[in-house]
Amino acid sequence: MKKLFLLGAMVCALGVMTACKSGTADTTVDSIAMADSTNLSEQLSPKPTIIKVNGKYGLADKDGNVILEPAYSAIYEWEDEYYKIFTEQHRQGLVDRNGHIILKPEYNSFGYLQEGLRLVDKDGQCGYADKHGNFVIPLKWTFGDDFKDGKAYVELGDSSYYIDKQGKIISCNTDDWEQDFGHQEE
């Protein structure tokens, strides 16, 4: 079963990466990220399965019930408990295993959880959201990096700072930027 799931996940990832489109006009499931079967409940894992209907992707639970309507141009597993969703306009969002939207699909990009916060970019402004999608630090920075040792490097215009996990500026001295984060200031 584990080999079958891995094979199905690889086939699905290949389908997402190649952005294959379906030409069918009906509302039946075109593909499932597992081997073909008429008995879906026997094939699906406890994690949701990525489905494709009319060229759009969604999620189905272990019983084959749709838990996230197929409305996205791509979906793939993100971290251990989430799925990253993409719109036709190249916006990204995040859903949990139950199909609940954590981050609406309106962001340019977002990163992995680092020290309980995830860096999120929307139209050139960065902020930090927790695992539930709540913005702890609002979208206001023109650049941001992941948290490390309780601080993150951010920029606002031509100024650079370190902030803590509440968004409070803790230092304007960025001399140790390269040492802490492995980047060079320009």
Residue pairs with C-beta under 8 A, 6 or more apart in sequence:
1 45
4 34
4 35
4 43
5 34
5 45
7 35
8 32
8 33
8 34
8 35
8 49
9 33
9 77
11 33
12 31
12 33
12 50
12 76
13 76
15 31
15 52
16 50
16 57
16 74
16 75
16 76
19 73
19 74
21 55
22 30
22 31
22 52
22 54
22 55
23 55
24 30
24 54
24 55
25 54
26 54
27 53
27 54
28 53
29 51
29 52
29 53
29 60
30 52
30 53
30 54
30 55
31 51
31 52
32 40
32 43
32 44
32 49
32 50
32 51
32 52
32 60
33 49
33 50
33 51
34 43
34 44
34 45
34 49
35 43
37 43
40 60
40 63
40 64
41 62
41 63
41 64
44 60
44 61
44 62
44 63
44 64
45 62
46 62
47 77
47 97
48 59
48 60
48 61
48 62
48 67
48 68
48 83
48 97
48 98
48 99
49 59
49 60
49 61
49 62
50 57
50 58
50 59
50 75
50 76
50 83
51 57
51 58
51 59
51 60
51 66
51 70
52 58
52 70
53 70
54 70
56 70
56 71
56 72
56 73
57 70
57 72
57 73
57 74
57 75
57 85
58 66
58 67
58 68
58 69
58 70
58 71
58 72
58 75
59 66
59 67
59 68
59 75
59 83
59 95
59 99
60 66
60 67
61 67
61 99
67 98
67 99
68 75
68 83
68 85
68 95
68 99
72 85
72 86
72 87
72 105
73 86
73 87
73 88
74 85
74 86
75 83
75 84
75 85
75 86
76 83
76 84
77 83
77 84
78 84
78 94
79 112
79 113
81 96
81 97
82 94
82 95
82 96
82 97
82 102
83 94
83 95
83 96
83 97
84 92
84 93
84 94
85 92
85 93
85 94
85 95
85 105
86 92
86 93
86 105
87 93
87 105
90 108
91 105
91 106
91 107
91 108
92 103
92 105
92 107
92 108
92 109
92 110
93 101
93 102
93 103
93 104
93 105
93 106
93 107
94 101
94 102
94 103
94 110
94 133
95 101
95 102
96 102
101 133
102 131
102 132
102 133
103 110
103 120
103 129
103 133
106 122
107 120
107 121
107 122
108 121
108 122
108 123
108 124
109 120
109 121
110 118
110 119
110 120
110 121
110 129
111 118
111 119
111 120
111 146
112 118
112 146
113 131
114 146
114 147
114 148
115 146
115 147
115 148
115 150
115 165
116 130
116 131
116 147
116 165
117 128
117 129
117 130
117 136
117 137
117 147
117 152
117 165
118 128
118 129
118 130
118 131
119 126
119 127
119 128
119 144
119 145
119 146
119 152
120 126
120 127
120 128
120 129
120 135
120 139
121 144
122 139
124 142
125 139
125 140
125 141
125 142
126 139
126 140
126 141
126 142
126 143
126 144
126 154
127 135
127 137
127 138
127 139
127 140
127 141
127 144
128 135
128 136
128 137
128 144
128 147
128 152
128 165
128 167
129 135
129 136
130 136
136 165
136 166
136 167
137 163
137 165
137 166
137 167
138 167
140 156
141 154
141 155
141 156
142 155
142 156
142 157
143 154
143 155
144 152
144 153
144 154
144 155
145 152
145 153
145 154
145 181
145 183
146 152
147 165
148 180
148 181
149 180
150 164
150 165
151 162
151 163
151 164
151 170
151 171
151 180
152 162
152 163
153 160
153 161
153 162
153 174
153 177
153 180
153 181
153 183
154 160
154 161
154 162
154 163
155 161
159 172
160 172
160 174
160 177
160 185
161 169
161 170
161 171
161 172
161 174
162 169
162 170
162 171
162 173
162 174
163 169
163 170
164 170
174 185
177 183
177 184
177 185
178 184
178 185
